[in-house]
Amino acid sequence: MAQTDNKKFFENLTGAGKAIAVLTSGGDAQGMNAAVRAVVRMGIYVGAKVYFVHEGYQGMVDGGDNIKEATWESVSSMLQMGGTVIGSARCKDFRTHEGRLKAAHNLVQRGITNLCVIGGDGSLTGANLFREEWSGLLAELVQQGLIDEEAAQKYSALHIVGMVGSIDNDFCGTDMTIGTDSALHRIIEVVDAIMTTAQSHQRTFVLEVMGRHCGYLALVSALACGADWVLIPEMPPEDGWEEKMCQKLSTRSRGSRLNIIIVAEGAIDRHGKAITSSIVKDLVVQRLGFDTRVTILGHVQRGGTPSAFDRILASRMGVEAVLALLETTANTAACVVSLCGNQSVRLPLMECVQMTQEVQKAMDEKRFEEAVRLRGRCVSYVLFVTFSNFNVAVLNVGAPAAGMNAAVRSAVRVGISEGHKMFAVSDGFEGFRKGQKPCWPSHGGCPISRVRSCTSTPPAGLMCALCCPLWSPACLLQLCEARSSYEEFCIPLCMLPATISNNVPGTNLSIGADTALNAIVEFNSVMDKNTNINFLGMTQRYLVIKTDFIYQLYSEEGKGVFDCRKNVLGHMQQGGAPSPFDRNFGTKIAAKAMQWITKKLNESYRKGRVFANTEDSACLLGMRQRAMVFQPVVQLKDKTDFVHRIPKEQWWLKLRPLMKILAKYKISYDVSDSGQLEHVVLNRPKESEAMAAI
């Protein structure tokens, strides 16, 4: 490992002499294949032998052809495949001592002492038990004459690293598990489709989604589609919920032609009684007389290709898992690779498992508030409403980005709930100057049209706060600089990052970037079906996207070997319905911004007027590694390349070496963010700096 300027690089990372086995266990989840691919290729890249364990723990117990050495080519074309190509099975044999003894023998025969397990808390708990028993199992194998003392000494320690593959996002210690985002895609696709037929017939739809013990899918999908009611196991409704729900639905029906209710399959009331989708349907029909239908999504949530988020998450986690295995010692505890904000972290496996089990224990004992607290920030985000009475405006500047409507909707509704009078400014600063105030629907793009120009001078006194998704701090900086001339701009100003290019300084993530990535991934998946590349030169088509030089290069060099096609995606990357990630991100970040604006308004209100002229009264709200942070826009000036409209440092460029490694290029890899084992912390980061996980 080389170290330069406090940055760590693996110049000649070696896994020579090591053998790594990778298996998937428990329920399948989209993105598992991407994780397997990353483990295999990173392992081979550093010189280790990597083995597939087919059919999960059952394959480890049975041995034979179930444990096969992997090659670089054996994981080709699996990144975009759903499920797990190496199979998964629930194994009763591994739960017995005899089964684990067989598994240990099969691993020792192949020299495997590093195990990467992709699964849920049950699978990871089994792996840790296997590790704890390892020395005893080897001693038994020696006594039975199945291995010799030399082998027992050589393979005396078993190292375990876990990655959580679960669509339910039910594992404590990580903000997102592999497969969750893809499952949300399946749910939102169904909800968006159902809403058209529901509106046509003025129907109420009750959708049941997976989540026997965890309501994440139900809660976030309800947030992403604007559902009228949601029922999850961690937050059972108070007694009398039936009347409250029906009252809500009847009020909503006056201005809408449909109602959407989302129910987690494990939803219960305060007394532990199950609340099923059929119970909810009968309740709506009997009390309101609404035409009501039930849709149970079932295993469709596990199916289909993984989303862009899950492919990237699984690839990052797979590489981190191999790094963790290479750095382990005999005394290193089993760890799990987790996601905190936008950063991969390593946490003690059993700390996470124990906290996950504590959640279920709290629910069983009807300590629901405790269960929510233990579940972490992915579920426990709560709006603390304070009542004020100010005028707050929302406007958009620059190019459109999917998810902006979700942000505007959230800002407006939270603002109204806090007692503000909300204004929507049409056509950016030009509309600001003219005083245009429209309404907006809930679709992609942004109907409060965005105008790129930032030169118009807005009239004084139109508003008391501005929530403004922009390309960069440029526009907000101009408003700050104008405060000396226009006292009306001495108000709280908050900028939300919204651009498909993800090039806003001060934040790792921008509204719209995830939707654009999924548009590109979906396009490539379609084209891959029509692309046949044969490296023996027998058949021939090669797809190149956008770049003229590369297209011309391959066209010339590939004559007689393969054909070239060029496709330019263009503005389709800005269109379409926003992804669940962008809907969720936009909703939460805007709610957080509106709370900040309310706080600043109350702090700066003196003698009947608002006067906010401090540096921290004009901020960008962005995700910085692990936390959502309000950063004064003037402090971002030195971090911005205004000529090229990019941050001077872009975190995602660190993914480029990772991409090259997984494509078999030799390159230095910055692993500064990788490091020591951390510990599970319930309240990280502080409430003042953090928000719900994305």
LOLOMI-649944 format. One line per field, with one value per residue (C-alpha): x, y, z negated; residue in three letters. Coordinates in steps of 0.25 Angstrom, whole numbers, plus 5000, padded with zeros to 4 digits. Example, Ala and Ser with C-alpha at 12.3 -4.5 7.8 and 13.67 -1.06 7.14 Angstrom:
// residues 2
u 5049,5055
v 4982,4996
w 4969,4971
res ALA,SER
//
This chain:
// residues 694
u 5000,5006,5002,5003,4998,4990,4983,4985,4987,4988,4999,5003,4991,4993,4984,4994,4992,4978,4965,4952,4938,4926,4912,4898,4888,4873,4864,4869,4870,4874,4888,4894,4900,4907,4913,4917,4924,4931,4936,4941,4948,4954,4959,4965,4971,4979,4984,4975,4967,4952,4942,4927,4918,4906,4892,4897,4900,4894,4905,4916,4911,4909,4922,4926,4923,4915,4928,4935,4947,4942,4949,4949,4940,4930,4924,4923,4909,4903,4903,4890,4883,4873,4873,4886,4892,4900,4887,4882,4875,4871,4879,4874,4887,4896,4888,4894,4908,4909,4906,4916,4926,4924,4925,4938,4944,4940,4946,4959,4960,4961,4969,4958,4959,4952,4937,4928,4914,4903,4889,4881,4883,4880,4891,4901,4898,4901,4914,4918,4915,4923,4935,4934,4933,4944,4956,4948,4943,4957,4961,4949,4954,4968,4962,4954,4966,4960,4971,4985,4991,4998,4985,4979,4990,4991,4976,4974,4966,4953,4951,4936,4931,4917,4908,4894,4885,4870,4859,4853,4864,4862,4877,4882,4895,4893,4885,4882,4883,4885,4872,4864,4864,4861,4849,4844,4845,4836,4826,4826,4824,4812,4806,4808,4801,4790,4788,4783,4772,4768,4766,4758,4748,4749,4754,4762,4773,4780,4794,4801,4816,4826,4831,4827,4836,4840,4832,4842,4837,4823,4827,4837,4827,4816,4825,4829,4815,4808,4799,4787,4790,4801,4801,4815,4818,4828,4818,4804,4793,4786,4773,4762,4770,4759,4751,4762,4766,4752,4751,4764,4760,4746,4752,4762,4751,4745,4757,4762,4757,4766,4771,4784,4786,4799,4800,4812,4810,4813,4805,4798,4790,4795,4790,4798,4786,4789,4784,4783,4780,4766,4762,4766,4758,4745,4746,4747,4735,4726,4728,4730,4724,4736,4739,4752,4762,4773,4787,4797,4810,4817,4830,4829,4837,4849,4849,4854,4867,4875,4874,4886,4887,4887,4898,4907,4904,4907,4920,4925,4922,4928,4941,4941,4938,4950,4959,4953,4957,4971,4973,4968,4976,4973,4967,4959,4944,4934,4929,4918,4920,4910,4905,4905,4900,4909,4921,4924,4927,4931,4923,4924,4915,4909,4906,4898,4891,4888,4882,4873,4868,4866,4856,4848,4848,4844,4832,4828,4828,4820,4831,4828,4835,4848,4847,4847,4859,4866,4863,4871,4869,4864,4850,4851,4851,4840,4836,4835,4825,4825,4815,4820,4813,4823,4823,4832,4835,4840,4846,4855,4866,4874,4871,4860,4863,4853,4849,4848,4833,4835,4843,4834,4822,4829,4834,4820,4813,4822,4822,4807,4807,4816,4807,4814,4808,4814,4817,4822,4830,4828,4840,4851,4856,4849,4836,4841,4843,4829,4822,4817,4811,4805,4800,4807,4804,4812,4820,4834,4842,4837,4825,4829,4838,4853,4860,4875,4877,4881,4882,4868,4867,4855,4846,4848,4838,4832,4835,4842,4850,4855,4856,4863,4869,4880,4892,4902,4904,4905,4891,4890,4903,4898,4886,4895,4904,4891,4888,4896,4887,4874,4871,4859,4869,4873,4865,4868,4872,4873,4878,4875,4884,4876,4883,4885,4900,4902,4912,4907,4919,4916,4908,4911,4896,4887,4872,4870,4884,4878,4867,4877,4886,4874,4870,4884,4884,4870,4875,4887,4879,4870,4882,4890,4879,4882,4897,4905,4920,4928,4943,4946,4942,4930,4919,4918,4912,4918,4910,4917,4909,4911,4926,4930,4945,4942,4932,4941,4952,4944,4938,4951,4958,4946,4944,4941,4940,4928,4919,4918,4906,4905,4894,4892,4883,4881,4870,4863,4872,4865,4851,4842,4836,4846,4852,4848,4861,4859,4845,4850,4862,4854,4843,4853,4863,4852,4845,4858,4861,4847,4850,4863,4856,4845,4856,4864,4852,4848,4862,4864,4850,4851,4842,4832,4842,4852,4866,4876,4889,4899,4908,4900,4886,4889,4892,4893,4887,4895,4899,4914,4918,4911,4902,4892,4899,4895,4907,4908,4908,4920,4929,4926,4932,4946,4942,4935,4940,4931,4937,4934,4922,4927,4933,4948,4947,4937,4935,4930,4943,4948,4939,4947,4958,4948,4942,4955,4959,4946,4949,4963,4972,4984,4982,4985,4973,4970,4965,4966,4951,4953,4958,4957,4945,4935,4924,4909,4904,4889,4889,4899,4900,4894,4880,4884,4892,4885,4873,4866,4874,4872
v 5000,5014,5027,5040,5054,5046,5038,5023,5015,5001,5001,4986,4980,4965,4954,4943,4931,4934,4928,4935,4928,4936,4932,4937,4932,4935,4942,4947,4962,4970,4975,4962,4958,4972,4969,4955,4961,4971,4961,4952,4962,4970,4957,4952,4966,4965,4951,4943,4930,4933,4922,4922,4914,4911,4909,4917,4909,4896,4896,4899,4886,4878,4882,4875,4883,4893,4900,4904,4913,4926,4933,4947,4943,4935,4948,4955,4960,4957,4972,4975,4962,4961,4950,4942,4934,4925,4921,4923,4913,4912,4901,4893,4885,4897,4899,4886,4884,4872,4881,4892,4881,4876,4891,4893,4881,4885,4899,4893,4884,4896,4905,4915,4923,4936,4936,4947,4945,4953,4951,4956,4956,4941,4937,4946,4941,4927,4932,4937,4925,4917,4926,4924,4909,4909,4904,4894,4888,4887,4880,4870,4868,4865,4855,4848,4847,4856,4866,4866,4875,4883,4887,4891,4900,4906,4909,4912,4925,4928,4942,4947,4959,4961,4969,4971,4967,4969,4977,4980,4989,4983,4982,4992,4999,5002,5013,5004,4989,4983,4981,4991,5002,4992,4987,5002,5003,4991,4997,5011,5005,4998,5010,5019,5010,5007,5022,5024,5013,5018,5032,5027,5020,5028,5016,5014,5004,4997,4992,4981,4982,4973,4976,4965,4972,4985,4995,5003,4999,5003,5016,5021,5016,5024,5036,5035,5033,5043,5032,5036,5026,5016,5005,4999,4989,4999,5010,5003,5013,5018,5013,5018,5019,5013,5026,5035,5028,5028,5043,5046,5038,5045,5059,5055,5050,5064,5069,5056,5044,5033,5029,5020,5013,5005,4993,4986,4971,4971,4983,4982,4991,4995,4982,4973,4969,4968,4979,4972,4979,4971,4977,4991,4989,4984,4996,5006,4999,4998,5012,5020,5012,5014,5005,4999,4989,4981,4979,4970,4971,4959,4954,4964,4973,4963,4962,4970,4976,4984,4999,5008,5010,4996,4993,5003,5001,4986,4988,4998,4988,4976,4983,4988,4974,4969,4980,4977,4962,4965,4974,4964,4957,4946,4955,4963,4962,4958,4971,4975,4986,4997,5010,5022,5034,5033,5026,5011,5007,4994,4991,4979,4968,4964,4978,4980,4967,4969,4983,4977,4966,4977,4984,4971,4969,4983,4981,4968,4975,4987,4997,5003,5016,5009,5000,5012,5018,5005,5004,5017,5029,5022,5021,5030,5043,5052,5066,5075,5086,5100,5110,5123,5133,5137,5138,5128,5126,5114,5116,5107,5112,5105,5092,5082,5070,5059,5060,5075,5074,5065,5075,5087,5079,5075,5090,5095,5085,5086,5101,5102,5092,5102,5114,5120,5126,5119,5125,5117,5126,5122,5123,5125,5139,5144,5140,5145,5159,5158,5152,5140,5130,5117,5103,5090,5075,5063,5059,5059,5071,5084,5091,5104,5106,5108,5119,5119,5134,5140,5154,5160,5168,5163,5173,5176,5171,5159,5149,5146,5133,5126,5111,5110,5098,5103,5098,5105,5115,5126,5131,5131,5138,5149,5150,5151,5161,5170,5170,5183,5190,5183,5181,5172,5161,5161,5148,5133,5127,5112,5105,5090,5083,5079,5075,5062,5064,5064,5075,5084,5088,5085,5072,5058,5056,5064,5063,5057,5050,5036,5037,5040,5029,5019,5025,5022,5008,5004,5009,5001,4988,4990,4991,4980,4970,4975,4975,4962,4963,4951,4952,4941,4950,4941,4951,4966,4977,4987,4999,5012,5023,5038,5039,5043,5039,5025,5023,5026,5018,5005,5007,5007,4997,4988,4986,4972,4968,4976,4987,5000,5008,5021,5026,5039,5039,5054,5060,5047,5047,5059,5053,5043,5040,5042,5030,5026,5031,5045,5046,5041,5050,5062,5061,5059,5070,5080,5077,5079,5092,5097,5094,5102,5114,5114,5114,5125,5133,5133,5136,5148,5154,5167,5178,5174,5170,5160,5164,5152,5157,5147,5138,5126,5131,5127,5112,5100,5088,5076,5062,5062,5047,5043,5055,5065,5079,5093,5100,5116,5118,5128,5117,5109,5120,5115,5101,5104,5105,5115,5115,5100,5099,5088,5086,5087,5073,5063,5051,5042,5042,5032,5022,5023,5014,5005,5003,5001,4990,4983,4984,4978,4990,4992,5005,5012,5012,5022,5015,5027,5025,5010,5008,5002,4995,5005,5003,5004,5017,5020,5035,5037,5048,5059,5063,5077,5072,5060,5055,5042,5033,5033
w 5000,5004,4997,5003,4997,4987,4999,4999,5012,5014,5025,5024,5016,5015,5011,5015,5007,5003,5007,5006,5007,5010,5008,5008,4998,4994,5002,5016,5018,5031,5031,5024,5038,5038,5024,5028,5041,5033,5023,5034,5042,5031,5025,5038,5040,5027,5030,5021,5025,5025,5024,5026,5016,5024,5016,5004,4991,4997,5008,4997,4990,5002,5008,5021,5034,5025,5022,5034,5037,5044,5056,5061,5073,5064,5058,5072,5076,5062,5057,5063,5059,5047,5036,5034,5045,5035,5028,5014,5004,4990,4984,4972,4972,4969,4957,4951,4946,4956,4967,4963,4962,4976,4981,4974,4980,4994,4992,4986,4998,5007,4998,4996,4983,4988,4989,4995,4992,4998,4991,4980,4965,4964,4974,4968,4954,4959,4965,4952,4945,4955,4953,4937,4939,4949,4941,4934,4947,4952,4939,4942,4956,4952,4942,4952,4961,4972,4972,4966,4955,4966,4973,4959,4956,4970,4971,4956,4958,4965,4970,4972,4979,4982,4991,4989,5000,4996,5003,4990,4985,4972,4967,4957,4959,4974,4980,4992,4995,5009,5016,5009,5019,5030,5022,5021,5036,5038,5028,5034,5048,5043,5035,5047,5056,5046,5044,5059,5058,5044,5049,5061,5052,5039,5031,5019,5020,5008,5011,5003,5003,4997,4983,4973,4962,4968,4974,4982,4996,4992,4986,4997,5008,5002,5001,5015,5021,5012,5006,4997,4986,4982,4972,4967,4956,4948,4947,4944,4945,4932,4928,4936,4949,4957,4955,4958,4971,4976,4972,4980,4992,4993,4992,5003,5012,5013,5022,5027,5035,5028,5015,5013,5000,4998,4988,4983,4983,4968,4964,4950,4941,4927,4921,4931,4939,4954,4964,4977,4991,4991,4977,4982,4995,4988,4978,4990,4997,4985,4979,4991,5003,5012,5023,5017,5023,5017,5024,5017,5024,5018,5024,5036,5026,5026,5041,5053,5056,5044,5044,5047,5032,5028,5039,5034,5019,5021,5029,5019,5007,5015,5016,5002,4997,5004,4998,4985,4986,4991,4978,4968,4958,4949,4938,4948,4945,4956,4963,4972,4983,4981,4987,4979,4987,4999,4993,4991,4977,4970,4957,4948,4953,4940,4935,4947,4946,4931,4934,4945,4935,4925,4934,4935,4920,4918,4928,4921,4908,4914,4912,4925,4923,4919,4931,4940,4933,4934,4949,4951,4960,4972,4965,4953,4961,4954,4958,4945,4950,4944,4948,4954,4964,4975,4990,4996,5011,5019,5033,5042,5050,5061,5069,5064,5056,5052,5037,5037,5036,5023,5017,5020,5015,5002,5000,5002,4994,4982,4983,4983,4971,4964,4966,4978,4990,5002,5016,5028,5037,5052,5062,5053,5050,5062,5056,5043,5049,5055,5043,5049,5039,5045,5040,5044,5046,5041,5053,5058,5061,5055,5060,5052,5064,5062,5069,5070,5070,5056,5060,5057,5044,5036,5030,5015,5005,5013,5002,4989,4993,5006,5008,5021,5028,5038,5046,5037,5026,5037,5036,5021,5020,5029,5019,5007,5014,5017,5002,5001,5011,5009,4994,4999,5002,4987,4985,4983,4996,4998,5011,5014,5024,5037,5049,5057,5058,5043,5044,5033,5023,5009,5011,5015,5020,5029,5031,5045,5047,5043,5053,5064,5060,5061,5074,5079,5073,5079,5093,5092,5087,5100,5109,5102,5107,5121,5120,5123,5120,5124,5121,5130,5142,5146,5144,5143,5137,5127,5120,5117,5111,5115,5117,5131,5130,5124,5134,5146,5139,5138,5151,5158,5150,5150,5164,5168,5153,5147,5150,5142,5138,5132,5123,5116,5104,5104,5096,5093,5081,5075,5078,5073,5059,5048,5041,5027,5022,5028,5023,5009,5009,5015,5004,4992,4996,4999,4986,4979,4986,4982,4968,4968,4975,4964,4954,4960,4962,4948,4943,4952,4950,4942,4940,4951,4962,4966,4967,4970,4975,4969,4977,4972,4977,4991,4992,5001,4995,5000,4997,4992,4991,4978,4975,4981,4978,4980,4986,4987,5002,5001,4995,5008,5017,5016,5018,5032,5046,5051,5065,5067,5058,5049,5035,5034,5028,5032,5023,5034,5042,5031,5038,5050,5045,5040,5053,5060,5050,5052,5067,5065,5066,5057,5050,5036,5027,5016,5004,4995,4991,4988,4974,4960,4954,4948,4938,4940,4935,4933,4935,4946,4951,4942,4944,4947,4959,4964,4970,4974,4982,4997
res MET,ALA,GLN,THR,ASP,ASN,LYS,LYS,PHE,PHE,GLU,ASN,LEU,THR,GLY,ALA,GLY,LYS,ALA,ILE,ALA,VAL,LEU,THR,SER,GLY,GLY,ASP,ALA,GLN,GLY,MET,ASN,ALA,ALA,VAL,ARG,ALA,VAL,VAL,ARG,MET,GLY,ILE,TYR,VAL,GLY,ALA,LYS,VAL,TYR,PHE,VAL,HIS,GLU,GLY,TYR,GLN,GLY,MET,VAL,ASP,GLY,GLY,ASP,ASN,ILE,LYS,GLU,ALA,THR,TRP,GLU,SER,VAL,SER,SER,MET,LEU,GLN,MET,GLY,GLY,THR,VAL,ILE,GLY,SER,ALA,ARG,CYS,LYS,ASP,PHE,ARG,THR,HIS,GLU,GLY,ARG,LEU,LYS,ALA,ALA,HIS,ASN,LEU,VAL,GLN,ARG,GLY,ILE,THR,ASN,LEU,CYS,VAL,ILE,GLY,GLY,ASP,GLY,SER,LEU,THR,GLY,ALA,ASN,LEU,PHE,ARG,GLU,GLU,TRP,SER,GLY,LEU,LEU,ALA,GLU,LEU,VAL,GLN,GLN,GLY,LEU,ILE,ASP,GLU,GLU,ALA,ALA,GLN,LYS,TYR,SER,ALA,LEU,HIS,ILE,VAL,GLY,MET,VAL,GLY,SER,ILE,ASP,ASN,ASP,PHE,CYS,GLY,THR,ASP,MET,THR,ILE,GLY,THR,ASP,SER,ALA,LEU,HIS,ARG,ILE,ILE,GLU,VAL,VAL,ASP,ALA,ILE,MET,THR,THR,ALA,GLN,SER,HIS,GLN,ARG,THR,PHE,VAL,LEU,GLU,VAL,MET,GLY,ARG,HIS,CYS,GLY,TYR,LEU,ALA,LEU,VAL,SER,ALA,LEU,ALA,CYS,GLY,ALA,ASP,TRP,VAL,LEU,ILE,PRO,GLU,MET,PRO,PRO,GLU,ASP,GLY,TRP,GLU,GLU,LYS,MET,CYS,GLN,LYS,LEU,SER,THR,ARG,SER,ARG,GLY,SER,ARG,LEU,ASN,ILE,ILE,ILE,VAL,ALA,GLU,GLY,ALA,ILE,ASP,ARG,HIS,GLY,LYS,ALA,ILE,THR,SER,SER,ILE,VAL,LYS,ASP,LEU,VAL,VAL,GLN,ARG,LEU,GLY,PHE,ASP,THR,ARG,VAL,THR,ILE,LEU,GLY,HIS,VAL,GLN,ARG,GLY,GLY,THR,PRO,SER,ALA,PHE,ASP,ARG,ILE,LEU,ALA,SER,ARG,MET,GLY,VAL,GLU,ALA,VAL,LEU,ALA,LEU,LEU,GLU,THR,THR,ALA,ASN,THR,ALA,ALA,CYS,VAL,VAL,SER,LEU,CYS,GLY,ASN,GLN,SER,VAL,ARG,LEU,PRO,LEU,MET,GLU,CYS,VAL,GLN,MET,THR,GLN,GLU,VAL,GLN,LYS,ALA,MET,ASP,GLU,LYS,ARG,PHE,GLU,GLU,ALA,VAL,ARG,LEU,ARG,GLY,ARG,CYS,VAL,SER,TYR,VAL,LEU,PHE,VAL,THR,PHE,SER,ASN,PHE,ASN,VAL,ALA,VAL,LEU,ASN,VAL,GLY,ALA,PRO,ALA,ALA,GLY,MET,ASN,ALA,ALA,VAL,ARG,SER,ALA,VAL,ARG,VAL,GLY,ILE,SER,GLU,GLY,HIS,LYS,MET,PHE,ALA,VAL,SER,ASP,GLY,PHE,GLU,GLY,PHE,ARG,LYS,GLY,GLN,LYS,PRO,CYS,TRP,PRO,SER,HIS,GLY,GLY,CYS,PRO,ILE,SER,ARG,VAL,ARG,SER,CYS,THR,SER,THR,PRO,PRO,ALA,GLY,LEU,MET,CYS,ALA,LEU,CYS,CYS,PRO,LEU,TRP,SER,PRO,ALA,CYS,LEU,LEU,GLN,LEU,CYS,GLU,ALA,ARG,SER,SER,TYR,GLU,GLU,PHE,CYS,ILE,PRO,LEU,CYS,MET,LEU,PRO,ALA,THR,ILE,SER,ASN,ASN,VAL,PRO,GLY,THR,ASN,LEU,SER,ILE,GLY,ALA,ASP,THR,ALA,LEU,ASN,ALA,ILE,VAL,GLU,PHE,ASN,SER,VAL,MET,ASP,LYS,ASN,THR,ASN,ILE,ASN,PHE,LEU,GLY,MET,THR,GLN,ARG,TYR,LEU,VAL,ILE,LYS,THR,ASP,PHE,ILE,TYR,GLN,LEU,TYR,SER,GLU,GLU,GLY,LYS,GLY,VAL,PHE,ASP,CYS,ARG,LYS,ASN,VAL,LEU,GLY,HIS,MET,GLN,GLN,GLY,GLY,ALA,PRO,SER,PRO,PHE,ASP,ARG,ASN,PHE,GLY,THR,LYS,ILE,ALA,ALA,LYS,ALA,MET,GLN,TRP,ILE,THR,LYS,LYS,LEU,ASN,GLU,SER,TYR,ARG,LYS,GLY,ARG,VAL,PHE,ALA,ASN,THR,GLU,ASP,SER,ALA,CYS,LEU,LEU,GLY,MET,ARG,GLN,ARG,ALA,MET,VAL,PHE,GLN,PRO,VAL,VAL,GLN,LEU,LYS,ASP,LYS,THR,ASP,PHE,VAL,HIS,ARG,ILE,PRO,LYS,GLU,GLN,TRP,TRP,LEU,LYS,LEU,ARG,PRO,LEU,MET,LYS,ILE,LEU,ALA,LYS,TYR,LYS,ILE,SER,TYR,ASP,VAL,SER,ASP,SER,GLY,GLN,LEU,GLU,HIS,VAL,VAL,LEU,ASN,ARG,PRO,LYS,GLU,SER,GLU,ALA,MET,ALA,ALA,ILE
//
